[in-house]
Structure formats: C-alpha cells, structure tokens
Amino acid sequence: MSHNKEAKSRIPQPDGPERAKEEERSHSDSLATMDAKVERFLKLGYSYSDILRVLESLRHDAQTNDILEELIKTCHTRTHNNRSVPNSPKLVPRGCSPSPSQARPGPDREAAAGFRPVVIDGSNVAMSHGNKKVFSCQGLQLAVNWFWDKGMRDITVFVPLWRKEQPKPEAPITDQHILHELERRKILVYTPSRCVNGKRVVCYDDRYIVKLAFDSDGIIVSNDNYRDLQTENLQWKKFIEERLLMYTFANDNHPPLLS
C-alpha cells in the first residue's frame, strides 16, 4: 500500500504555468464554440444581446434546435439593414414559361411579425428524407410543420411541376397527396416545365429558390451550397453564405434538425 502511495506521489503533476496553459486552452475552445453559435444566429437576424441572453439561460452544450426554439419563443428577428419585407416578391423566370403561381398569404397563412420568410428547397429536402432514392413528400411536411409550429407563416416550398405527374419507376415518389395539400394552403409553388418533342424541359429551380429568398430577405432551407449561382452573382454569394440553413433527418418521423 505504501509503495502505491509512493508511486502516485512520483507521478509528475503539471506545475502552475502548465496548468494555467491548459485552462487557457480550454477557455479558448469554449469561447470559439460560443462565437460559432452566436455567428450562426446573427445570420438568422437575432440581436447579439438576445443570443447571449438565451445562451446563458441554457446548458453550455445546448443543441442548435434548442437554442433556436428558445430564441423564437422569447424574441423576434430584425430585418436585414432595416429593409421592409415585401409580401409577395416577384419571380423572374429564366428561359421557361409560364411563370409559377406566387404564394400569397391565405386565411391560415397570416405572416407572423418579426420572422424572416422561409424558402425551402423542396427537391433537396424530399430527396434527403427519401435517402436520395425516393422523393419523399413526408420530408416536406415535416420541414413545413417545424417552422409552422414555431409560429412562422411565410413559408414557401419550391418543387418542379413534373412532380405532379403520375410517378414513374425511374423517379419514385411517396405520399404525393401532400403536394396537393401544401399547394392548397398556398405554401407549395411549382417551378415550370414543359415538353418539347417528347422531352421534358425544366426550369432551374435553384434560381427561383435563391432569388425569392434574396428578394424577400429570407432564409434558405437546403443542404445545397448553390456554388454555380454563387459564382455568377456576388450579391447572391454573400447572401447564401449568410442565410443558408442546413438540416438533417434523425428518422422518418422526426422533424428536421437544423444546423
């Protein structure tokens, strides 16, 4: 027993300066994590003071969804550069016609003051929920419900028009009735497509998504970085970097986890 005690006593212990360095590194890592969280929510339009207040009220390891939910409950976002948010921004179609019908607030879609408009990349979300094999409309419903339950009403989902057609083996789709329901609620907007000499010609729906989010000072829900659009428009590049909200699905019925 005494031998063990002597052995332990011989184990070198960090001296004062070394211990101070370790504590400083730990403190620096904690500050870096805090700064990353603050930067993420500043991009969504929340004030610095509100973000710090919420972070201090939660556990230090609180997840993004928990922090965002608390921010939504206790405060509102501010508009970018104090710009007013247009109710129905115009979409400019590129190379296809007709233009998609615009989503307008209905009786159950009155915009909640203070929240940014949400623009959902329907194809990206649905294919992600379907493990990139199936266009899963349930994924769209889960995404819309997540924002709707937080009090947001200005939500737009873009989906190519041909997804309304009868499903084909090479392009499977599940729960297609959800598309009709979201369209009825003025949440879903179809991007144009047409047939030319028996071949389908579709519009570039990414352009509609980014343009609407940019014009309405909103956010984009997608795991796509839209690199081609970033290179062609510097304003869009900065906007995408600041307003792209990425996500993941934990399981078939769990709401999306935002990052």
Secondary structure, DSSP 8 states (H G I E B T S, - for coil): -HHHHHHHHHS----HHHHHHHHHHHHHHHHHHHHHHHHHHHHTT--HHHHHHHHHHS-TT--HHHHHHHHHHH-----GGG----SS-----SS-SS--------TT----TT---EEEEHHHHHHHHTTTTSEEHHHHHHHHHHHHHTT---EEEEEEGGGGS--BTTB-EE-THHHHHHHHTT-EEEE-EEEETTEEEE--HHHHHHHHHHHTT-EEE-S---HHHHHH-HHHHHHHHHHEE-EE-SSSSS--EE-
